[in-house]
Amino acid sequence: MQQETGTALRLRTAADTGWLHLGYHARYAHVGMSSDPPARGSAAELYTFGAQLQAALRGLVLTGVSLPTPFERVLKLAFAQRPGEPAACQLVYECMARYSNLLLVGPDDIVLAAAHQVGQRMSSVRHVQVGGRWEPPPPASGLDPDSCASLEEWWEVLCRLAEAAPADRRPTLVQVAVRGFRGVSPQLARDIAQAAGVPADSLPADLAPDQWQRLHQQWQAWLQRLASGSFAASSCPRSGAYSLLGTQPRPVPSLLPFLHDYYSAPQQAETFTALKQQLARAVAAAMARLQKKMESLRQQGGDGDKHERTQRLADMVMGNIYRIQPGAASVEVEDWDTGELVAIKLDPEKTAVAFAEGLYKQARKQRRAVEQVAPLLAAARQELDYLAEMEVMLAQLEAGSHLAALQEVQVRAGGGSSNAAAGGSRDFRRYDSPSGFAVLVGRNSRQNDELSCRLAQPGDVWMHARGVPGAHLVMRVPAGQAAGEADLRFAADLAAWFSKARTDGKVDVTMCDPKHLSKPSGAKPGQVMVRKEAVVVGRPDQSVAAQRGEVE
């Protein structure tokens, strides 16, 4: 399955099924596993690199995984018709930060497809082009970590690097380990130092012989773990760090699923934030355009009683025609409603009758404009209300784990098409009332529609902040039971919190039985009509969401 910054391969055995993730995001490139299928990318992504991979790998068996170059972050995955047969094609995965890539190559290493092609303008060192031969990336500097046979040789490599540095910039133990050996990251060097009981920021020249001995023992233990594949993965929930040598407090039961969760969580949060900002700008721009459109329609006579005022002037002219002298530029007549004198400007070149007929004609024209423009103005108002609702939903969407809900907003806003949002989501906010009734709150207009028009049943309680954009709330009440005052107050506070009136002390909340809801023909998602309502008061700051600190 193809996404913008990664590919997931579904692997099946006789006993289980899982997903192998090969991510090539610039900051979150990783190899991982998951049991659940990933969210689909956009339709455009499915018909490019992903389609080529699917066509080439369909029906093949993963027969081998190898490192073309030891201690380099490059994997080769071989695929064949059956185990034991020659590879029909290979996937080459390069996990190298912003240079990460995934390539489909043939048995002869000819590149058949690539997530990112690299031309001459992008790199003068190495080119990656479809039809060209794949060449391994330039090797990193340093020695292979297993090239030093003894403690003395290993110590000499590190000390020589430390002594070669300028006197005012002496490198630490971690820094010389990273520079001296390929495949050693700063975190790995810190883990080895921690396991040996040596401060990671120590200078090599300050270490005692017994410290060097412990460091070398831990270095050899790491190499043995590499050879056997028996890692001791652990993590620290507080700092977010993880280790393959067991130096963190919480053991990790399975390494590859942990790595996928570790790297995909911040990537999703980053994607969520960027998409949310993009959609917020798009919604704000659309609202500004609609407001200009509505102002233009009002100027055309679509909003008001301008035609009635014009006809009234014509009536007053006709009612006082005997008082108007030929060639008069104005006349003062009595207003029939107020009794006050009103000055009416006339056209000296027209008779009073002709002037009044002109006003009647103008009034008829203005009335036609109202009839033509009023529906357009009403539609614009409805669209503006919908966008205001969407603006509130965007502001109150939680980050990270609710990317699918945001993608649904993107589809409704016209910002793209996502297969992940096509079928809708039932990932509602959920709370339990004092009596144990489930209280569900929509995250976006599509979920509001799902709650109000499909999920809610007669006998449930439906709520929405009155007169302001906000989320739809449904409290599920089992047959034969009734919601008490505490339950209604609990739900009303939540409906007030998840609305644009969140900062008000008290908010009027519309409450009704879902059987009194209907959806007008042609209405936008999340727009319903309430036929019979009651009004309760909600206090946003007393809601359980406010007490939990749910700011979004």
DOTINU-111503 format. One record per residue (C-alpha): residue number from 0; residue in one letter; z, y, x. Coordinates in steps of 0.1 Angstrom, whole numbers, plus 2048, in hexadecimal, padded with zeros to 3 digits. Each point is the difference from the previous one (the first is absolute). Example, Ala and Ser with C-alpha at 12.3 -4.5 7.8 and 13.67 -1.06 7.14 Angstrom:
<nodes>
- 0,A,84E,7D3,87B .
- 1,S,7F9,822,80E .
</nodes>
This chain:
<nodes>
- 0,M,800,800,800 .
- 1,Q,7F5,821,80F .
- 2,Q,814,821,802 .
- 3,E,7F9,820,811 .
- 4,T,816,7F9,81F .
- 5,G,803,7DA,7FF .
- 6,T,7F3,7DF,7F5 .
- 7,A,813,7E3,7EF .
- 8,L,7F4,7DC,803 .
- 9,R,80C,7E7,7E6 .
- 10,L,80A,7E0,813 .
- 11,R,806,7E0,7ED .
- 12,T,80F,7DF,80B .
- 13,A,809,7E1,7ED .
- 14,A,823,80C,7FB .
- 15,D,7FE,826,7FD .
- 16,T,7EB,820,7FD .
- 17,G,805,820,812 .
- 18,W,7EF,820,80C .
- 19,L,7FA,808,824 .
- 20,H,7FF,826,806 .
- 21,L,7ED,810,81C .
- 22,G,807,825,7FF .
- 23,Y,7EE,819,816 .
- 24,H,811,820,7F5 .
- 25,A,803,819,81D .
- 26,R,826,7FF,7FF .
- 27,Y,808,7E1,7EC .
- 28,A,7E8,7E5,80F .
- 29,H,810,7DE,7FD .
- 30,V,7FC,7DB,7F8 .
- 31,G,815,7F4,7E3 .
- 32,M,803,7E7,7E4 .
- 33,S,809,803,7DB .
- 34,S,801,7E9,7E2 .
- 35,D,7F4,81A,7E7 .
- 36,P,7DD,80D,800 .
- 37,P,7FB,823,80C .
- 38,A,7F4,81D,7EA .
- 39,R,7DB,803,7FF .
- 40,G,7EF,81D,811 .
- 41,S,7E6,817,7F0 .
- 42,A,7DF,7F2,7F3 .
- 43,A,7EE,810,81D .
- 44,E,815,7EC,819 .
- 45,L,7F9,7DF,7EE .
- 46,Y,7DB,802,804 .
- 47,T,7FE,809,826 .
- 48,F,813,7EE,81B .
- 49,G,815,7EC,7E8 .
- 50,A,7E1,7F2,7EF .
- 51,Q,7F1,7F6,822 .
- 52,L,820,7EE,80A .
- 53,Q,802,7EE,7DE .
- 54,A,7DC,7F4,803 .
- 55,A,805,7F4,823 .
- 56,L,822,7EF,7FD .
- 57,R,7FD,7F1,7DD .
- 58,G,807,7DA,801 .
- 59,L,808,800,825 .
- 60,V,820,7F3,810 .
- 61,L,816,813,819 .
- 62,T,7FF,7E8,81E .
- 63,G,810,814,81C .
- 64,V,811,820,80B .
- 65,S,7FE,80A,825 .
- 66,L,806,81D,818 .
- 67,P,7DF,807,813 .
- 68,T,814,812,81B .
- 69,P,825,7F7,806 .
- 70,F,819,81B,7F7 .
- 71,E,7E6,816,7EF .
- 72,R,802,809,7DB .
- 73,V,7E0,7EF,7F7 .
- 74,L,7FD,7E1,7EA .
- 75,K,7E3,7E9,7F9 .
- 76,L,801,7EC,7DF .
- 77,A,7E6,7E4,7FF .
- 78,F,7F1,7F3,7DF .
- 79,A,7EC,7E0,7FC .
- 80,Q,7F4,7EA,7E3 .
- 81,R,819,7E5,809 .
- 82,P,81D,7FC,819 .
- 83,G,7F3,7F4,821 .
- 84,E,7DC,80F,7FC .
- 85,P,7F3,81D,814 .
- 86,A,808,822,7F3 .
- 87,A,7E6,80E,7E8 .
- 88,C,80E,824,805 .
- 89,Q,81F,812,80D .
- 90,L,815,81D,7F7 .
- 91,V,80B,816,81E .
- 92,Y,81F,814,7F8 .
- 93,E,808,81D,818 .
- 94,C,823,80E,7FB .
- 95,M,7FF,81F,815 .
- 96,A,80F,81E,7ED .
- 97,R,7E4,818,7F7 .
- 98,Y,7E6,7EA,810 .
- 99,S,809,7E2,7EA .
- 100,N,7E3,7EE,7F1 .
- 101,L,7F4,7E0,7EF .
- 102,L,7DF,7F0,808 .
- 103,L,7EC,7E3,7F2 .
- 104,V,7ED,7EF,81D .
- 105,G,7EA,7E2,802 .
- 106,P,805,7E2,817 .
- 107,D,7ED,813,81C .
- 108,D,817,81F,7FC .
- 109,I,7E5,815,7EF .
- 110,V,810,819,7E9 .
- 111,L,7F6,7F9,7DC .
- 112,A,817,81A,7EF .
- 113,A,81B,818,80A .
- 114,A,81B,814,7EF .
- 115,H,7F9,81C,818 .
- 116,Q,7E0,803,815 .
- 117,V,804,814,821 .
- 118,G,7E2,811,80D .
- 119,Q,7F8,813,820 .
- 120,R,80C,821,7F2 .
- 121,M,822,7F1,7F7 .
- 122,S,806,7EE,821 .
- 123,S,7F0,7FF,822 .
- 124,V,814,7E1,80A .
- 125,R,7F9,7E6,7E6 .
- 126,H,7E8,7FE,7E3 .
- 127,V,804,7EB,7E0 .
- 128,Q,7DF,7FE,7ED .
- 129,V,7F3,7E6,7E7 .
- 130,G,7E6,7EB,812 .
- 131,G,810,806,822 .
- 132,R,815,7E8,814 .
- 133,W,826,802,7FD .
- 134,E,811,808,820 .
- 135,P,826,7FF,804 .
- 136,P,811,822,802 .
- 137,P,808,80D,823 .
- 138,P,81F,7EF,80C .
- 139,A,821,814,801 .
- 140,S,80D,809,822 .
- 141,G,81C,7EB,810 .
- 142,L,806,7DC,808 .
- 143,D,803,7E2,7E9 .
- 144,P,825,7FC,7F8 .
- 145,D,800,7DC,80D .
- 146,S,7EF,808,821 .
- 147,C,821,804,813 .
- 148,A,80D,7DE,80A .
- 149,S,822,80C,80C .
- 150,L,81A,81A,7F9 .
- 151,E,7F8,811,822 .
- 152,E,7DB,805,7F7 .
- 153,W,809,80D,7DD .
- 154,W,81A,817,80F .
- 155,E,7E8,80D,81A .
- 156,V,7E5,809,7E6 .
- 157,L,818,815,7EC .
- 158,C,811,811,81E .
- 159,R,7DF,808,810 .
- 160,L,7F5,812,7E0 .
- 161,A,821,813,7FE .
- 162,E,7FD,80B,825 .
- 163,A,7DC,80C,7FC .
- 164,A,80A,819,7E5 .
- 165,P,808,824,809 .
- 166,A,824,806,809 .
- 167,D,805,818,7E3 .
- 168,R,7F2,7E8,7E7 .
- 169,R,810,7DE,808 .
- 170,P,7F6,7E6,7E5 .
- 171,T,819,7EC,7ED .
- 172,L,802,7DA,7FF .
- 173,V,7ED,7FF,7DF .
- 174,Q,7E5,817,80E .
- 175,V,7F9,7EC,81F .
- 176,A,7FF,7DF,7EC .
- 177,V,7E6,80E,7E8 .
- 178,R,7EB,80E,81D .
- 179,G,803,7E1,816 .
- 180,F,7F7,7E5,7E8 .
- 181,R,7E6,7FB,7E5 .
- 182,G,80C,7F8,7DD .
- 183,V,822,810,804 .
- 184,S,809,81A,7E6 .
- 185,P,81D,819,804 .
- 186,Q,812,7EF,7E4 .
- 187,L,7FC,7DE,811 .
- 188,A,80D,80E,820 .
- 189,R,81E,80F,7EE .
- 190,D,807,7DF,7EF .
- 191,I,800,7ED,822 .
- 192,A,817,81A,80F .
- 193,Q,817,7FE,7E2 .
- 194,A,801,7DA,801 .
- 195,A,809,802,825 .
- 196,G,81B,81A,7FA .
- 197,V,7EF,81B,815 .
- 198,P,7FB,824,7F3 .
- 199,A,7DB,804,7F8 .
- 200,D,800,823,80F .
- 201,S,80D,7F4,822 .
- 202,L,7ED,809,81F .
- 203,P,7F4,7E1,814 .
- 204,A,810,80D,820 .
- 205,D,823,802,7EF .
- 206,L,800,7DB,7F5 .
- 207,A,817,7E7,810 .
- 208,P,7F3,7DD,80B .
- 209,D,812,7EE,7E4 .
- 210,Q,7EF,818,7E6 .
- 211,W,7DE,7F8,80F .
- 212,Q,809,7DB,7FD .
- 213,R,809,803,7DB .
- 214,L,7E1,815,7FA .
- 215,H,7EA,7E5,810 .
- 216,Q,810,7E5,7EC .
- 217,Q,7F8,812,7E0 .
- 218,W,7DD,806,80C .
- 219,Q,7FB,7DB,806 .
- 220,A,810,7F8,7DE .
- 221,W,7E6,817,7F0 .
- 222,L,7E3,7EF,812 .
- 223,Q,80E,7DE,7F4 .
- 224,R,800,80D,7DC .
- 225,L,7DC,80B,804 .
- 226,A,7F6,7DE,80D .
- 227,S,812,7ED,7E5 .
- 228,G,7FC,818,7E3 .
- 229,S,825,7FE,7F7 .
- 230,F,809,824,7FB .
- 231,A,822,80C,7F3 .
- 232,A,7F5,81C,7EA .
- 233,S,81B,819,7F4 .
- 234,S,801,823,7F2 .
- 235,C,818,81D,7FB .
- 236,P,800,80E,7DD .
- 237,R,810,821,80B .
- 238,S,7E9,809,81D .
- 239,G,7E1,7EE,7F4 .
- 240,A,7FB,7EF,821 .
- 241,Y,7F7,7DB,804 .
- 242,S,801,7E8,81D .
- 243,L,7F0,7DE,809 .
- 244,L,81D,7F7,817 .
- 245,G,81D,801,7E6 .
- 246,T,80F,821,80C .
- 247,Q,803,80F,7DD .
- 248,P,81C,7F8,7E8 .
- 249,R,7EC,7F1,7E2 .
- 250,P,7EC,7E0,806 .
- 251,V,7DD,7FF,7F3 .
- 252,P,7F8,7DE,7EF .
- 253,S,7DA,802,804 .
- 254,L,7EF,816,819 .
- 255,L,7DD,807,7F2 .
- 256,P,80B,809,7DD .
- 257,F,81A,817,80F .
- 258,L,7E6,811,816 .
- 259,H,7E9,806,7E2 .
- 260,D,81C,810,7EC .
- 261,Y,80C,814,81E .
- 262,Y,7DF,810,807 .
- 263,S,7F1,802,7DD .
- 264,A,81E,812,7F0 .
- 265,P,7FC,821,814 .
- 266,Q,7DA,7FD,7FD .
- 267,Q,803,7FE,7DA .
- 268,A,818,81D,800 .
- 269,E,7E8,815,815 .
- 270,T,7E3,7F7,7EA .
- 271,F,815,808,7E1 .
- 272,T,80A,822,80D .
- 273,A,7DD,80A,80A .
- 274,L,7F1,7F4,7DF .
- 275,K,81C,811,7EC .
- 276,Q,7F9,821,811 .
- 277,Q,7DB,7FC,7FB .
- 278,L,804,7F9,7DB .
- 279,A,819,81D,7FB .
- 280,R,7E6,818,80F .
- 281,A,7E5,7F1,7EA .
- 282,V,815,803,7E0 .
- 283,A,80A,824,809 .
- 284,A,7DC,80A,806 .
- 285,A,7F5,7EF,7DF .
- 286,M,81B,812,7ED .
- 287,A,7F6,822,80F .
- 288,R,7DB,7F9,7F6 .
- 289,L,80B,7F7,7DD .
- 290,Q,815,81F,7FC .
- 291,K,7E2,816,80A .
- 292,K,7EA,7EC,7E8 .
- 293,M,819,806,7E4 .
- 294,E,801,825,808 .
- 295,S,7DA,802,7FE .
- 296,L,800,7EE,7DF .
- 297,R,81A,818,7F2 .
- 298,Q,7EA,81D,80A .
- 299,Q,7E4,7F0,7ED .
- 300,G,815,802,7E0 .
- 301,G,80C,7DC,800 .
- 302,D,824,809,7FD .
- 303,G,80C,81B,7E7 .
- 304,D,7F6,813,7E1 .
- 305,K,7E7,819,80E .
- 306,H,7E7,7F8,7E5 .
- 307,E,81A,808,7E5 .
- 308,R,808,822,80F .
- 309,T,7DB,808,802 .
- 310,Q,7FA,7F7,7DC .
- 311,R,81F,814,7F5 .
- 312,L,7F1,81F,811 .
- 313,A,7DF,7FA,7ED .
- 314,D,814,7FD,7DF .
- 315,M,812,821,807 .
- 316,V,7DF,811,808 .
- 317,M,7F0,7F3,7DF .
- 318,G,820,80A,7EC .
- 319,N,7FE,824,80D .
- 320,I,7DA,804,801 .
- 321,Y,802,81E,7E7 .
- 322,R,815,813,81A .
- 323,I,7EA,7FB,81E .
- 324,Q,7E8,81D,806 .
- 325,P,7DD,7F9,80E .
- 326,G,800,802,826 .
- 327,A,826,7FD,803 .
- 328,A,80D,7F2,821 .
- 329,S,821,7F3,7F1 .
- 330,V,814,7FF,7E1 .
- 331,E,825,7FC,7F8 .
- 332,V,808,7E7,7E4 .
- 333,E,820,7F1,7F3 .
- 334,D,80A,7DD,80C .
- 335,W,805,7EC,7E0 .
- 336,D,81C,7EB,80E .
- 337,T,815,81B,812 .
- 338,G,7F6,81F,7ED .
- 339,E,7FA,812,822 .
- 340,L,7E1,813,809 .
- 341,V,7E8,7EE,817 .
- 342,A,7E4,811,814 .
- 343,I,7DF,7ED,7FF .
- 344,K,7E4,80A,819 .
- 345,L,7DE,801,7EF .
- 346,D,7DC,801,80D .
- 347,P,7F3,823,7F7 .
- 348,E,7DC,7F3,800 .
- 349,K,807,7E6,7E5 .
- 350,T,80A,804,7DC .
- 351,A,823,7F4,7F6 .
- 352,V,7F0,7E3,7ED .
- 353,A,7EB,7F5,81E .
- 354,F,81E,803,817 .
- 355,A,815,7EA,7E9 .
- 356,E,7E4,7E7,7FE .
- 357,G,7FF,7FF,826 .
- 358,L,826,7F9,800 .
- 359,Y,7FC,7E4,7E7 .
- 360,K,7E4,7F1,815 .
- 361,Q,816,802,81F .
- 362,A,81D,7F0,7EE .
- 363,R,7EA,7E3,7F5 .
- 364,K,7F5,7FC,825 .
- 365,Q,824,800,80B .
- 366,R,809,7E6,7E6 .
- 367,R,7E4,7E9,80C .
- 368,A,80D,804,824 .
- 369,V,822,7F6,7F4 .
- 370,E,7F2,7E1,7EF .
- 371,Q,7EC,7F6,81F .
- 372,V,81A,809,81B .
- 373,A,820,7F5,7EF .
- 374,P,7FA,7DB,805 .
- 375,L,7F8,806,824 .
- 376,L,820,814,804 .
- 377,A,814,7E5,7EF .
- 378,A,7F1,7E6,817 .
- 379,A,808,816,81E .
- 380,R,824,804,7F4 .
- 381,Q,803,7DA,7FC .
- 382,E,7F2,7FA,823 .
- 383,L,818,81A,80E .
- 384,D,81E,7EF,7EF .
- 385,Y,7F5,7DF,80F .
- 386,L,7FD,80F,823 .
- 387,A,823,810,7FC .
- 388,E,80D,7DE,7F7 .
- 389,M,7EE,7F1,81F .
- 390,E,80F,81B,816 .
- 391,V,823,7F6,7F5 .
- 392,M,7F9,7DB,805 .
- 393,L,7F3,807,823 .
- 394,A,81F,814,809 .
- 395,Q,817,7E4,7F4 .
- 396,L,7EE,7E2,80F .
- 397,E,816,7EF,81A .
- 398,A,7F1,7FA,822 .
- 399,G,7F5,7E1,812 .
- 400,S,805,7E3,7E9 .
- 401,H,7EE,810,7E3 .
- 402,L,7DE,806,810 .
- 403,A,7EF,7EC,7E4 .
- 404,A,80F,818,7E6 .
- 405,L,7F2,81E,814 .
- 406,Q,7DE,7EF,802 .
- 407,E,7FF,7FE,7DA .
- 408,V,806,826,7FF .
- 409,Q,7E3,803,819 .
- 410,V,7E9,7ED,7E9 .
- 411,R,809,815,7E2 .
- 412,A,7FD,820,814 .
- 413,G,7DC,7F6,80A .
- 414,G,80A,7FE,825 .
- 415,G,7F2,7DE,806 .
- 416,S,7FD,7DD,7F3 .
- 417,S,819,7E5,80A .
- 418,N,800,7DC,7F6 .
- 419,A,826,801,804 .
- 420,A,802,818,7E3 .
- 421,A,7E5,7F2,7EA .
- 422,G,816,7E9,7ED .
- 423,G,81E,817,7FD .
- 424,S,824,7FA,80C .
- 425,R,820,7F7,7EE .
- 426,D,816,80A,81D .
- 427,F,814,817,7E9 .
- 428,R,820,811,80B .
- 429,R,81B,7E9,7F1 .
- 430,Y,825,808,7F7 .
- 431,D,81A,7EE,7EB .
- 432,S,812,813,7E4 .
- 433,P,826,7FE,7FB .
- 434,S,7F9,7E4,7E6 .
- 435,G,7E9,7EE,818 .
- 436,F,7DF,80A,7F0 .
- 437,A,7E2,803,817 .
- 438,V,7F5,825,804 .
- 439,L,7DC,803,80E .
- 440,V,7F1,821,80C .
- 441,G,7DB,805,809 .
- 442,R,7F6,80B,822 .
- 443,N,7DE,80F,7F6 .
- 444,S,7EB,806,7E2 .
- 445,R,7F1,7DD,800 .
- 446,Q,823,7F1,800 .
- 447,N,80A,818,7E5 .
- 448,D,7E3,7F3,7EB .
- 449,E,80A,7DC,807 .
- 450,L,824,807,7F6 .
- 451,S,7F9,813,7E0 .
- 452,C,7E1,7EF,7F3 .
- 453,R,804,7DC,80A .
- 454,L,823,7F7,80C .
- 455,A,816,813,7E7 .
- 456,Q,807,7ED,7E0 .
- 457,P,80F,80B,7DF .
- 458,G,825,802,803 .
- 459,D,7FF,80C,824 .
- 460,V,809,824,809 .
- 461,W,7E5,818,80E .
- 462,M,808,821,811 .
- 463,H,7EE,81D,810 .
- 464,A,80C,822,80B .
- 465,R,7F6,818,7E4 .
- 466,G,7E6,81B,807 .
- 467,V,7FD,7F9,825 .
- 468,P,7EC,7E7,816 .
- 469,G,814,7E1,808 .
- 470,A,802,7DA,801 .
- 471,H,800,7EA,7E1 .
- 472,L,820,7EB,7FC .
- 473,V,805,7E0,7EC .
- 474,M,821,7F0,7FB .
- 475,R,7FB,7DB,7F6 .
- 476,V,818,7F7,7E3 .
- 477,P,800,7DB,7F6 .
- 478,A,7FB,7F8,7DB .
- 479,G,821,802,7EC .
- 480,Q,810,818,819 .
- 481,A,802,826,801 .
- 482,A,804,819,81B .
- 483,G,822,812,801 .
- 484,E,807,824,807 .
- 485,A,807,7F9,825 .
- 486,D,7DE,7EE,803 .
- 487,L,7EE,81D,7F0 .
- 488,R,811,819,816 .
- 489,F,7F9,7EB,81E .
- 490,A,7DB,7FE,7F7 .
- 491,A,7FD,825,7F7 .
- 492,D,80F,80B,821 .
- 493,L,7E5,7EB,812 .
- 494,A,7E4,80E,7EB .
- 495,A,80C,823,808 .
- 496,W,803,7F7,825 .
- 497,F,7DC,7F2,802 .
- 498,S,7F0,820,7F2 .
- 499,K,7F7,823,80B .
- 500,A,820,80D,7F2 .
- 501,R,815,7EC,819 .
- 502,T,811,81F,80D .
- 503,D,80C,80C,7DE .
- 504,G,824,7F9,7F5 .
- 505,K,7F6,7F3,7DE .
- 506,V,7DE,7F3,7F4 .
- 507,D,7F5,7F9,7DD .
- 508,V,7F2,7DC,7FF .
- 509,T,7EA,7F2,7E5 .
- 510,M,80B,7DE,7F3 .
- 511,C,7EF,7E8,7E8 .
- 512,D,7F9,7DC,7F7 .
- 513,P,7E0,7F5,811 .
- 514,K,7F1,7F8,7DD .
- 515,H,7FE,825,7FB .
- 516,L,7E9,805,81E .
- 517,S,7DB,802,7FF .
- 518,K,7E5,807,819 .
- 519,P,7E5,81A,7F4 .
- 520,S,7DC,7F6,804 .
- 521,G,7F3,80B,822 .
- 522,A,823,80A,80D .
- 523,K,807,7FD,825 .
- 524,P,816,7E5,80E .
- 525,G,824,807,7F9 .
- 526,Q,7F9,818,7E3 .
- 527,V,80F,7F4,7DE .
- 528,M,808,810,7DF .
- 529,V,823,7FC,7F1 .
- 530,R,800,7FF,7D9 .
- 531,K,826,7FF,7FB .
- 532,E,818,80B,81A .
- 533,A,825,809,807 .
- 534,V,80B,817,81B .
- 535,V,81D,7F8,818 .
- 536,V,80D,813,81D .
- 537,G,7FD,7F2,824 .
- 538,R,812,80C,81E .
- 539,P,7EB,7F9,81F .
- 540,D,81C,804,81A .
- 541,Q,815,7E6,7EE .
- 542,S,7E5,7E5,800 .
- 543,V,804,7E0,815 .
- 544,A,7E1,80A,814 .
- 545,A,810,821,80A .
- 546,Q,820,7EE,809 .
- 547,R,7ED,7E8,816 .
- 548,G,7EE,81E,811 .
- 549,E,7DD,7F6,7F4 .
- 550,V,7F0,821,808 .
- 551,E,7DD,7F3,7F8 .
</nodes>
